[in-house]
Structures are given as C-alpha cells and as structure tokens.
C-alpha cells in the first residue's frame, strides 16, 4: 500500500492509521517518489491526494491507473471531488473527501484489498 500526499504530515498520519490496522504502508510526497516506490515494492493499492492528481494528470495516470486499487482523497471540496469523479470514473476504486474518519479509511482500504484478493 502506498499513500501519496504532498503534505507530509497528512501522508504520515494517513499511513499511521493504516499501519495501526495491520497494513504495510509506504509514503511518498511527489509523483516521482511514488513511481519509485511502486516499482520497488510492487504496490497493489495507492491512496492519492486529489491536488497531486490535478497537477500531474498524465504522469499520475501513467504510473497509477494500471494498479487495481486507486483511492483518491481530496480536501478540495465536494465540487472538485465530483469533477474528478467525472474525469476518472471507474479508474478510481473510491473517492474520499478529507478529512476522512479513520474507521472509514480503513473500511475502504480493506474492501479494496479484499476485491484485489478475489480478482487475483
């Protein structure tokens, strides 16, 4: 699992929630770092910050959309989240508005991983 957020404190706190749920989590703050981690670790689930997606659509899509589970978290507000939903559709496993309750985050990630397990 990989958490990509350009705000290091958000990335780390998100990762800590997931580690507390027993998951193995890496953190990246740029798409370049994320690409290296995905190759090095064989990442199967990626949580992306919405602002990173907005600024790097082509690069992020090349690196992440091939992964079975991409979860987009955005603090940009409802309208921006809906715009991203219209743009990316079912390429994204789930769309979550920040702040995300820890229990909700864990539920969505566990569901994504369970779906991956059923597919593979």
ChimeraX attribute file (.defattr): number of C-alpha atoms within 10 A of each C-alpha:
attribute: neighborCount
match mode: 1-to-1
recipient: residues
	/A:1	23
	/A:2	23
	/A:3	25
	/A:4	28
	/A:5	26
	/A:6	17
	/A:7	12
	/A:8	14
	/A:9	11
	/A:10	16
	/A:11	21
	/A:12	19
	/A:13	13
	/A:14	21
	/A:15	22
	/A:16	16
	/A:17	17
	/A:18	21
	/A:19	15
	/A:20	10
	/A:21	14
	/A:22	9
	/A:23	15
	/A:24	12
	/A:25	18
	/A:26	19
	/A:27	20
	/A:28	22
	/A:29	20
	/A:30	16
	/A:31	20
	/A:32	12
	/A:33	12
	/A:34	24
	/A:35	17
	/A:36	13
	/A:37	17
	/A:38	20
	/A:39	10
	/A:40	9
	/A:41	11
	/A:42	12
	/A:43	19
	/A:44	17
	/A:45	22
	/A:46	26
	/A:47	26
	/A:48	27
	/A:49	25
	/A:50	24
	/A:51	17
	/A:52	18
	/A:53	20
	/A:54	12
	/A:55	10
	/A:56	13
	/A:57	12
	/A:58	10
	/A:59	13
	/A:60	19
	/A:61	14
	/A:62	11
	/A:63	16
	/A:64	23
	/A:65	14
	/A:66	11
	/A:67	17
	/A:68	18
	/A:69	24
	/A:70	24
	/A:71	22
	/A:72	24
	/A:73	24
	/A:74	23
	/A:75	15
	/A:76	13
	/A:77	10
	/A:78	13
	/A:79	9
	/A:80	16
	/A:81	19
	/A:82	13
	/A:83	11
	/A:84	18
	/A:85	16
	/A:86	10
	/A:87	10
	/A:88	13
	/A:89	13
	/A:90	10
	/A:91	17
	/A:92	20
	/A:93	19
	/A:94	18
	/A:95	20
	/A:96	20
	/A:97	17
	/A:98	15
	/A:99	11
	/A:100	14
	/A:101	11
	/A:102	14
	/A:103	11
	/A:104	11
	/A:105	18
	/A:106	19
	/A:107	12
	/A:108	16
	/A:109	22
	/A:110	15
	/A:111	15
	/A:112	19
	/A:113	17
	/A:114	11
	/A:115	14
	/A:116	15
	/A:117	9
	/A:118	7
	/A:119	8
	/A:120	5
